Amino acid sequence: MLMTQTMRWFGPNDPVRLRDIRQSGATGIVTALHEVPNGAVWERDAIAARKAMIADAGLDWRVVESLPVDEGIKTRSPDWDRLIDHYRQSLTNLAACGIDVVTYNFMPLLDWTRTDLDWELPDGARALRFEAVAVAAYDLFILRRPGADASYSAEMVAAAEARFVAMDDAARATLERTIIAGLPGSEEGFTSPQFLTAIETYAGIDAVQLRDHHVAFLEAVCPLADDLGIRLVVHPDDPPFPIFGLPRVVSTEADVADLFARVPNASNGLCFCTGSFGVRADNDLPGMVDRLGSRIGFLHLRSVQREADGTFHEAEHLGGDSGMVAVMAAVHRLSTREGRSIPMRPDHGHQILDDLHRSTNPGYSLLGRMRGLAELRGLERGIAYGAARA
């Protein structure tokens, strides 16, 4: 059984139109009510209206990305009960409208983080990049986070200072904006003073406690999700290691296995992102698909090219370090074994061709993702054909 091909769409203001996505060969849309503030209820009428808009374009909406987990849930604030009630009501409303996969993440404050949104590749295409030295330069010399020195080696501090000194005011402002102003689909955006204040809300919350808060969230919502037939799928940390002194707890296979062991509900699932997990060389991506397969409810297929010191950039979908051929073979085994079509989307395409001259959401231009979708579609069909003849 082949995967269900989808693309992410950011709603009516997305420069990529629904009819463009339909022409790509995708049959499904992955989206969210991005206009609803974090922690508020997604009302049934609003969900139904968005679903009808998508259906009118000849596409289907069954996967939400994302239903944000408010920071008050992650920090276990005094508002926790009200926020959990709102989350449960949103799940109920989504199920009533035929949504059966809901993506979320448990990253403190920042969703996915990059330092360069248009890094030029040798062929002239542009890619997203995360540069470790640039993050340290921002943290140490722009944000000036108290105690930040302890997060970096002496060599990295020296390199970050040299990088900061070499930047003019415009470059510093661009770096600041790129890291904390909010990328497409991210849940929060900050100024640096606001970010420092927000970091303080995590004082005393280490990885152990954040894991406990994650488990508490799932224990509160999974029984309802079980009854509703919704699969809650957690997106891994991006990047999959702590940044700005904040813990991250969904970065490795061990992290995910622990989460499933502590909350064994059928609704507790995984959004398997080959890019996020692939940043770490110690994550065995095909093996993770084999071992965690029954929990995988959604696939983000992209590849990264690892560089030095935790730096990486988005590679071509079939290139880089993620080993997409072996991953796709594992996905085909999973789909065949369980007899289900897993929704997937090509993630973070390069900006190429005419999209280089258009206004696009970083990582979500049409043509780069369409190229990725075509490559992934061909790869999957080739693997399926070979398996059928074996």
C-alpha positions in Angstrom: 0.0 0.0 0.0 1.4 3.4 -1.0 1.6 6.5 1.2 -1.0 9.2 1.0 0.7 12.2 -0.6 0.0 15.6 1.0 1.4 19.1 1.1 1.4 21.6 3.8 -0.7 24.8 3.3 -0.8 27.8 5.6 -4.3 28.9 4.8 -5.9 31.5 2.6 -2.9 33.9 2.8 -0.4 31.2 1.7 1.2 32.4 -1.6 0.9 28.7 -2.7 -2.7 28.2 -3.9 -4.7 25.0 -3.3 -5.1 24.5 -7.1 -1.3 24.6 -7.4 -1.0 21.9 -4.8 -3.6 19.8 -6.6 -1.5 20.0 -9.8 1.5 18.7 -7.9 -0.1 15.3 -7.6 -0.8 15.5 -3.9 -4.3 14.5 -2.9 -4.3 15.8 0.7 -3.7 19.0 2.6 -1.9 19.4 5.9 -2.9 22.6 7.6 -4.1 24.3 10.8 -6.2 27.3 11.9 -3.1 29.5 12.2 -5.2 32.5 13.0 -6.5 31.0 16.3 -4.3 32.1 19.3 -2.4 29.4 21.2 -4.5 28.0 24.0 -7.8 29.0 22.4 -10.5 26.5 21.3 -10.7 25.6 17.6 -14.4 26.0 17.0 -16.2 23.4 15.0 -17.7 25.9 12.5 -14.2 27.3 11.7 -12.8 23.8 11.2 -15.7 22.8 8.9 -15.4 26.0 6.8 -11.7 25.4 6.2 -12.3 21.8 5.4 -15.0 22.8 2.9 -12.6 25.3 1.3 -10.1 22.5 0.8 -12.7 20.1 -0.5 -13.9 22.6 -3.1 -10.4 22.6 -4.5 -10.6 18.8 -4.9 -8.4 18.0 -1.9 -8.8 16.3 1.4 -7.9 17.5 4.9 -7.5 14.8 7.5 -4.1 15.8 9.1 -3.7 18.9 11.3 -0.3 20.5 11.7 -0.2 21.7 14.3 -2.6 22.0 17.2 -0.3 24.0 19.4 0.4 23.0 23.0 0.4 26.2 25.0 3.5 27.1 27.0 1.3 27.0 30.1 0.9 23.3 29.5 4.6 22.7 29.0 5.5 24.6 32.1 2.6 23.2 34.2 1.4 26.8 34.9 -1.6 27.6 37.2 -3.7 27.8 34.0 -3.0 24.2 33.1 -6.5 22.8 33.8 -8.2 25.4 31.6 -5.7 25.0 28.8 -6.1 21.2 28.9 -9.9 21.6 28.7 -9.5 23.8 25.6 -7.2 21.3 24.0 -9.7 18.5 24.6 -12.5 20.6 23.2 -10.5 21.3 20.1 -9.8 17.6 19.6 -13.6 16.9 19.9 -14.4 19.5 17.3 -11.7 18.2 14.9 -12.9 14.6 15.2 -16.5 15.8 14.5 -15.2 17.2 11.2 -13.3 14.0 10.1 -9.8 14.9 11.2 -8.0 11.8 12.5 -4.3 12.8 12.7 -3.3 15.8 14.9 0.4 16.9 15.0 1.9 18.8 17.9 5.3 19.4 19.4 6.7 19.8 22.9 9.6 22.2 22.2 9.9 25.0 24.7 9.2 28.5 23.3 10.7 28.0 19.8 9.5 25.7 17.2 11.9 24.8 14.3 14.9 27.1 14.3 17.2 28.2 11.5 19.8 31.0 11.1 19.7 31.4 7.3 16.5 31.3 5.2 18.1 31.6 1.8 21.6 30.0 1.9 22.8 29.7 -1.7 23.8 26.3 -3.0 26.3 25.7 -5.8 23.6 25.4 -8.4 22.0 28.7 -7.4 19.1 27.2 -5.5 18.5 28.4 -1.9 18.1 26.4 1.2 17.5 26.7 4.9 20.5 26.4 7.2 21.2 26.1 10.9 24.7 27.4 11.8 25.9 26.6 15.3 28.3 29.6 15.5 25.6 32.0 14.5 23.3 30.7 17.2 26.0 31.1 19.8 26.7 34.7 18.5 23.1 35.6 18.9 22.8 33.9 22.4 26.0 35.4 23.8 26.3 38.9 22.2 22.8 39.9 21.1 20.4 38.1 23.4 23.0 38.2 26.2 21.3 35.4 28.1 22.6 35.1 31.7 24.8 32.1 32.1 25.0 31.4 28.3 28.8 30.9 28.5 28.2 27.6 30.2 26.4 26.3 27.1 29.4 26.6 24.8 33.0 25.5 24.7 35.8 28.1 24.9 36.5 27.6 21.2 32.8 28.2 20.3 32.7 31.3 22.4 35.7 32.7 20.6 34.3 31.8 17.2 30.9 33.3 18.1 32.6 36.6 19.2 34.5 36.8 16.0 31.4 36.2 14.0 29.5 38.9 16.0 32.2 41.4 15.5 32.3 40.7 11.7 28.5 41.4 11.4 27.1 44.9 10.8 23.9 46.1 12.4 21.8 44.9 9.5 23.2 41.4 9.7 22.7 41.2 13.4 19.1 42.3 13.0 18.5 39.7 10.3 20.0 37.0 12.5 17.8 38.0 15.5 14.7 38.1 13.3 15.4 34.8 11.7 15.9 33.0 15.0 13.1 34.4 17.1 10.5 36.2 15.0 8.7 33.0 14.1 9.1 30.8 11.0 6.1 29.4 9.0 4.0 27.2 11.2 5.8 28.2 14.4 3.8 28.9 17.4 5.4 31.9 18.9 7.4 35.0 17.8 9.4 37.2 20.1 11.6 40.2 20.4 14.9 39.5 22.3 13.6 41.1 25.6 10.4 39.1 25.3 12.5 36.0 24.6 14.6 36.5 27.7 11.5 36.9 29.8 10.0 33.8 28.3 13.1 31.8 29.0 12.8 32.7 32.7 9.5 30.8 32.8 11.5 27.6 32.3 13.8 28.3 35.3 14.1 25.1 37.2 12.6 22.9 34.5 15.2 20.5 33.3 14.8 17.6 30.8 13.4 15.2 33.5 10.7 17.6 34.5 9.8 18.6 31.0 9.4 14.9 30.2 7.1 14.6 33.2 5.0 17.5 31.9 4.8 15.9 28.5 3.6 12.7 30.0 1.0 14.6 32.1 -0.3 16.3 29.0 -0.7 13.0 27.2 -2.3 11.3 30.2 -4.9 14.2 30.2 -5.7 14.1 26.5 -5.0 10.6 25.2 -8.0 8.8 26.7 -10.3 11.2 24.9 -8.2 10.9 21.7 -8.6 7.1 22.0 -12.4 7.5 22.1 -12.4 9.9 19.2 -10.3 7.8 17.0 -7.6 10.5 16.7 -3.9 9.7 16.5 -1.9 12.4 18.3 1.6 12.5 16.6 4.5 14.3 18.3 6.9 16.1 16.0 10.6 15.6 17.1 12.7 18.5 18.2 14.2 20.7 15.5 17.1 20.8 15.9 17.3 17.7 18.1 19.4 19.1 21.0 19.0 21.9 23.6 19.4 25.5 22.5 19.4 28.7 24.6 19.6 26.7 27.8 16.1 25.1 27.1 15.7 21.4 27.4 14.5 19.3 24.5 13.1 15.8 25.1 11.9 14.3 21.7 15.3 14.1 20.0 16.2 10.4 19.9 14.7 6.9 19.6 15.2 6.4 23.3 13.2 9.6 24.0 10.3 8.4 21.9 10.4 4.9 23.2 10.2 6.2 26.8 7.2 8.3 25.9 5.4 5.4 24.5 6.2 3.1 27.4 5.0 5.7 29.9 1.8 6.5 27.9 0.8 3.3 26.0 -2.5 4.7 24.7 -3.2 3.8 21.1 -3.6 7.5 20.3 0.0 8.4 21.5 1.9 8.4 18.2 4.8 9.9 16.3 5.2 12.3 13.3 8.4 10.7 11.9 10.5 13.6 10.5 13.6 12.3 8.7 15.1 15.8 8.7 14.8 16.5 12.5 15.9 13.0 13.5 18.5 13.0 10.7 20.5 15.9 12.2 21.8 13.4 14.8 24.2 10.8 13.3 23.3 8.5 16.3 19.6 8.2 15.1 19.2 5.1 12.9 16.4 6.3 10.7 15.4 3.0 8.9 15.7 1.1 12.1 13.5 3.6 13.9 10.8 3.1 11.3 11.1 -0.7 11.7 11.0 -0.5 15.5 8.5 2.4 16.0 6.4 1.7 13.0 3.1 1.0 14.6 3.2 4.4 16.3 4.0 6.4 13.2 1.0 8.2 12.0 2.5 10.9 9.8 5.7 11.2 7.8 7.8 14.3 7.1 10.3 13.3 4.4 13.3 15.5 3.9 17.0 15.2 4.2 19.7 17.3 5.9 23.4 17.6 5.2 25.3 17.5 8.5 28.3 19.9 8.8 30.6 20.6 11.7 29.6 21.5 15.3 25.9 20.7 14.9 25.6 22.9 11.8 23.4 21.5 9.0 21.5 22.6 5.9 18.5 21.2 4.0 19.7 18.9 1.3 17.9 17.5 -1.7 15.2 15.0 -0.7 17.2 12.1 -2.1 20.6 13.5 -1.0 22.2 14.5 2.2 22.7 12.3 5.3 19.2 10.9 5.9 19.5 7.8 3.7 16.1 8.3 2.0 16.3 5.1 0.0 16.7 2.9 3.1 14.0 5.0 4.9 11.6 4.5 2.1 12.2 0.8 2.0 11.4 0.6 5.7 8.2 2.7 5.2 7.1 0.3 2.5 7.7 -2.6 4.8 5.6 -0.9 7.4 2.8 0.0 5.1 2.7 -3.6 3.7 2.9 -5.2 7.1 0.1 -3.1 8.6 -2.0 -2.6 5.5 -2.4 1.2 5.9 -1.6 4.2 3.8 0.4 6.6 6.0 0.1 10.3 5.2 3.3 11.9 4.1 4.5 15.3 2.9 7.7 16.5 1.3 9.2 18.9 3.8 11.4 22.0 3.4 12.0 22.1 -0.3 14.7 24.3 -1.9 13.8 27.6 -3.5 14.4 26.9 -7.2 13.5 28.2 -10.7 10.7 30.8 -10.8 10.2 30.6 -7.0 13.5 32.4 -6.6 11.7 35.4 -7.9 8.5 35.1 -5.9 7.4 35.8 -2.4 7.4 32.4 -0.6 7.3 31.1 2.9 10.8 29.9 3.8 11.1 26.2 3.2 7.6 26.1 1.7 8.0 27.3 -1.9 5.9 25.3 -4.4 8.5 24.1 -6.9 11.1 22.8 -4.5 8.5 20.8 -2.7 6.9 19.6 -5.9 10.3 18.3 -7.1 10.7 16.5 -3.7 7.3 15.0 -4.0 8.0 13.7 -7.5 11.3 12.2 -6.4 9.8 10.6 -3.3 6.8 9.3 -5.3 9.1 7.7 -7.9 11.3 6.2 -5.2 8.4 4.6 -3.4 6.9 3.2 -6.6 10.2 1.7 -7.6 10.7 0.1 -4.2 7.1 -1.3 -4.3 7.7 -2.6 -7.8 10.9 -4.3 -6.8 9.2 -5.8 -3.7 6.3 -7.2 -5.8 8.7 -8.9 -8.2 11.0 -10.4 -5.5 
